[in-house]
Amino acid sequence: MQSLDPLPNPAAPTEQYPTPAGIAAEVAYSATAKGDIAGRTVIDLGCGNGVLAIAASLLGASRAAGVDSDPAAIEVARRNGERARVEVEWRLGDVRTVREPFDTVLMNPPFGSQTRHADLVFLDAALARGRVVYSFLNARSESFVRRHIESKGGTVTDRLAYAFPIRHMFPFHREELRRVDVVLYRVKTAKG
């Protein structure tokens, strides 16, 4: 996972921050231990460089897919998947275009820092299409996100806290490295 190429020109408005490889691997292993990866259909919403979809494929997903609205992200994810020698279906499109159900949704969506409530578009798509959802969220918005999930019939079954290392990527960043408190939720959806 460490050797995967990052996005060459991440975009601030869509909050294209990378999922750290070690954290992605830990989440994928945790999901596997819960029975949510091996033999399951898995989609990575807002896949970026593909790290979560690739991890799912490596751990035995029966079908893995990744969707992103950025053509450059899909191209990088495609190359990373080829290098990792996994089969992942890469799709260019908005997360709302996913119509078929998946057993498991993995995602590191925008947190809504640049565009208010950008995270809700991803959460709603995930809750509509997955039986189980693993989603990162900004720890500061945890109570709001939890209420939103519960209002849609989802149940938070697991919570893990992380400190995401965010390197200086955009002109508005003031530090070379900042650790952002992030929470990972495992959610059983209403259909789960």
Buried (B, 14 or more C-beta within 10 A) or exposed (E): BEEBEBBEEBBBEBBBBBBBBEBBBBBBEBBBEBEBBBEBBBBBBBBBBBBBBBBBBBBEBEBBBBBBBBEBBBBBBBBBBEEBEBEBEBBEEEBBEBEEBBBBBBBBBBBBBBEEEBBBBBBBBBBBBBBBBBBBBBBBBBEBBBEBBEEBEBEBEBEBEBEBBBEEBBEEEEEEEEEBEBBBBBBBBEEB
